[in-house]
Structures are given as structure tokens and as C-alpha cells.
Amino acid sequence: MSGWKRMASPLGIPDGSAGLHNPLHAIVRWREDFQRMMSARVLESQLGFRVTWYLGALTLGCFTIQVTTGLLLMLYYHPSIPQGYADMKDLEFVVSSGYMLRSLHRWSAHAMVLLVFMHMAKVFYRKGYKTPRELNWIIGVFLLLATLLLSYTGYLLPWDQLSYWGTTVGANIISSIPFVGSHLRFYLLAGHTINANALLRFYVLHTMMLPLLAIVLIAVHLWRLHEDGGMYNLSKNGIPIVHEHSPLAMADAPRRLEEERTLSYRELLFREVIGIESLTVVLFMMGLLWKAPLEELANPLYTPNPAKAPWYFTGLQELLHYFPPFVAGIILPGLIVSGLFFIPFSPFFDNVTTYDANHWFRSKPIRMVIATVLILALSVLLVRVHAWDALLPALVVTILLLLATESTSQPARSFRSWLSSRPLSFWIMTLFLMEAVVLTSVGTLFRGPSWAWVWPWRG
């Protein structure tokens, strides 16, 4: 009993060997570890919805729903042919609320992919990849890739026509890589064709290897979030910035940081839990209104027209309509992923604003000639391959760039002045996001048989 006389914490947990086996001591230690992970204190103004939109927490909520529903689905699923498809039928018509379980798993998977992209875009535009957060940005890119792989490997498991041929399109894109494409496709499918071996391999990847990888990356991501300053916006020197524009507020920042003792593990966690609960309700409503699709049993001898990849890959499939597989499936995605990795370590693109670049070409005729040549070159390339939908975002970004180069005489708070202050990385990311949205929308909604243009309301 002597160990209980030495109190090491205000909650009365003893500081002695007898207290090491006390469950209360373990609970307090877990609470302290969780508090450190969530960042001890943040400014009240940085807990608002508009700062982060709670996208990181909502993504984590989707992943939690995925794990929970996935574990329950594993109780009813056998990764074999045709038993896997029969299990899907049982979930839809025999198992109590089975269709709801599967629908919730599917819609939360789609929501997670969308939220991961939105979260990365939000972090990018808030400069969340800058020092000292480069490593956490890289981890976030790996989490994006892990999310896409999780969705892709789970897409095959129902073993219906939709999943079989959607997976086939993705596997064919991989095989287009020169020299190693056929080998990578063979290792991914555990053979030359999509059969029982491929189903079992995708099942193992989807239910074991990739979820464990994602859990590790999420844990490191949250840990680095705390180590790199938590919810604070940091200056170049790593000093928290107060969101007021007046010099007095900035000079008063150290005192305000000491006065505003808002505990994030209490305030922020409460708000994020409310957001996750709201998202769960929305996903439940979607599951009730729209069942997860299940077509007829997969038939390798009958190819549906069109055979579409999952919606998050239809942008690549749209590019395949215009460019060779190696260009659309390997070169362009490789450049995008490499750019995401390279952004934190490329001060040139991040520090050079449109206004600075404008001074490199002081002569207006020279600027107009360069802009005209670039527009014509890009337009000729896209028109040559009839990529009208890919041409639209490029033209919009080009017009905005032209407005930015003419903003030297505009008021400081004008839209043109704001455009001229944007770094080159802003324009590159904006072009990528606009292209991704347009191409994915066209490939998902406006493509019909033989990949011809079809208005959605016409079937």
C-alpha cells in the first residue's frame, strides 16, 4: 500500500512500482499520449470549420467505417470462384441488413477517395507542405496512393461483370509500361489472366497488407502533425502565426499564444467527432437510397461496352482515348506523382510569384508572343488528338495567367493583384486539379458505348 502514498499526477496515480499495474495508471498514460498526438493547445480561431474543413478527421472517419464494415463482411465472404459472387448475393437477399453493410462499405470507400484528394488540395493551398512539414506531406502522398490501391484491390472482390472488367482496364494500363509492365501485371494478378489466383491475391492485399500499411502511415502522419506544430500556421522560422493582419496583433502573438489555452484533444476532438457522426449519417442515407451495384456473374468471354474502370480511374481512361497507353497510363501519372513528391523541395516553383515572373519579361509584346505560342502549341496538341475536354482547363488557366500579368497597376486588394501574387506551384496544382475534375467527370458521366459522347439524361 505504500506505493499509493506517492502521487505523481493530479488524478492520484501513484509514482511507484505498485502503481505500474494499476489500470488507472495505464488509462492516464494513454490519455497523455493521445493529448500529445492531438497537439496540446491551439488558437481558438484555428478550430473553425473553414480552416481545415475537418477533411483529415472525416477521412479518418471513413477509414474507420471501412475497417469496421470490412471486418463484418469478411465473416460472410469466401475469396473463391464462384462462391465470392454467391456470398454477395447472400448479403443482398439473405443476410439481415447485409445489403446495407455492403453499401455502407462501398460508399464510404468512394467518400474516402474523394476526401483524400480534397484534404491534400486544402493542405497544399494552405502551404501545409512547407518547412518543417515536408516529411508529413510525403507521408500524405503515400497515403493517397495506399487509398487508391485499397479501392482498386477491393473493386474485384464482388466478381461481377462491373468489377471484373473494371479491374481488367487497370491491369492493362499497368502492362503498358515498357520492359517491366508485363512482369508487374503478372505479379499483381498472380498469373496472366484475372482468375481465382488474382481474386485471392487481391483479397489478401485488400484485407491484410494494405490496411496494415495504411494504419502505420496514419499513425506516423498524426504523430508528425503534432511534432511539426499541430494546427498552427507556421512561419518560415517555425513560429506560430496569429490570423490577424494588423502589426499590433502580430506583435502581440506570443502573449496571445500563452493566453488562449484551448485544449485540442477536448475542443477539436469534439468537433471532429460531430463531423464524423454527420458523415456517417449521410453515408447511411446513401446506403438506404442507393444499393451498391451488383451485376451478373463475371464472364471473361463477354466484354461490356463500355468497360469502365472505377470512377477515380476514369480520368486516366479518358486520357487513354486520346494518347497511347504508355503516355496516358504511365508518363502523365508519373509526372503528377513525382511533382507531388517534388513540391516541398522545389523553392523555385514555390517562391517565384506570377509578379516576379512578369518582371523577367518586362516587354508586353514579348509576354504576349510567349503566351500566344504556348497557347497555340498546347491547343494544336490537344486538338490534334481531339482532346476537347482536356483543352478547357488549360484555356481557363491561361486566361487567368494573362490577367495576372496585367495586374501591376491594379489596387492591392484586387482579384488581379491576388492572381499575380500566386506562386508557380499554385498554377501547376490548379491546372492538375481542374484537369482531374474535368476528365473524371467526362469519363464517368458522358461516355457510352465505344467510348462515344453520350448525354447522361439520354441513357
C-alpha positions, 0 to 999 in steps of 0.5 A: 500500500505504500506505493499509493502514498506517492502521487505523481499526477493530479488524478492520484496515480501513484509514482511507484512500482505498485502503481505500474499495474494499476489500470488507472495508471495505464488509462492516464498514460494513454490519455497523455499520449493521445493529448500529445498526438492531438497537439496540446493547445491551439488558437481558438480561431484555428478550430473553425470549420473553414480552416481545415474543413475537418477533411483529415478527421472525416477521412479518418472517419471513413477509414474507420467505417471501412475497417469496421464494415470490412471486418463484418463482411469478411465473416460472410465472404469466401475469396473463391470462384464462384462462391465470392459472387454467391456470398454477395448475393447472400448479403443482398437477399439473405443476410439481415441488413447485409445489403446495407453493410455492403453499401455502407462499405462501398460508399464510404470507400468512394467518400474516402477517395474523394476526401483524400484528394480534397484534404491534400488540395486544402493542405497544399493551398494552405502551404501545409507542405512547407518547412518543417512539414515536408516529411508529413506531406510525403507521408500524405502522398503515400497515403493517397496512393495506399487509398487508391490501391485499397479501392482498386484491390477491393473493386474485384472482390464482388466478381461481377461483370462491373468489377471484373472488367473494371479491374481488367482496364487497370491491369492493362494500363499497368502492362503498358509500361515498357520492359517491366509492365508485363512482369508487374501485371503478372505479379499483381494478378498472380498469373496472366489472366484475372482468375481465382489466383488474382481474386485471392491475391487481391483479397489478401492485399485488400484485407491484410497488407494494405490496411496494415500499411495504411494504419502505420502511415496514419499513425506516423502522419498524426504523430508528425502533425503534432511534432511539426506544430499541430494546427498552427500556421507556421512561419518560415522560422517555425513560429506560430502565426496569429490570423490577424493582419494588423502589426499590433496583433502580430506583435502581440502573438506570443502573449496571445499564444500563452493566453488562449489555452484551448485544449485540442484533444477536448475542443477539436476532438469534439468537433471532429467527432460531430463531423464524423457522426454527420458523415456517417449519417449521410453515408447511411442515407446513401446506403438506404437510397442507393444499393451498391451495384451488383451485376451478373456473374463475371464472364471473361468471354463477354466484354461490356461496352463500355468497360469502365474502370472505377470512377477515380480511374476514369480520368486516366481512361479518358486520357487513354482515348486520346494518347497511347497507353504508355503516355496516358497510363504511365508518363502523365501519372508519373509526372503528377506523382513525382511533382507531388513528391517534388513540391516541398523541395522545389523553392523555385516553383514555390517562391517565384510569384506570377509578379516576379515572373512578369518582371523577367519579361518586362516587354508586353509584346514579348509576354504576349508572343510567349503566351500566344505560342504556348497557347497555340502549341498546347491547343494544336496538341490537344486538338490534334488528338481531339482532346476537347475536354482536356483543352478547357482547363488549360484555356481557363488557366491561361486566361487567368495567367494573362490577367495576372500579368496585367495586374501591376497597376491594379489596387492591392486588394484586387482579384488581379493583384491576388492572381499575380501574387500566386506562386508557380506551384499554385498554377501547376496544382490548379491546372492538375486539379481542374484537369482531374475534375474535368476528365473524371467527370467526362469519363464517368458521366458522358461516355457510352458505348465505344467510348462515344459522347453520350448525354447522361439524361439520354441513357 
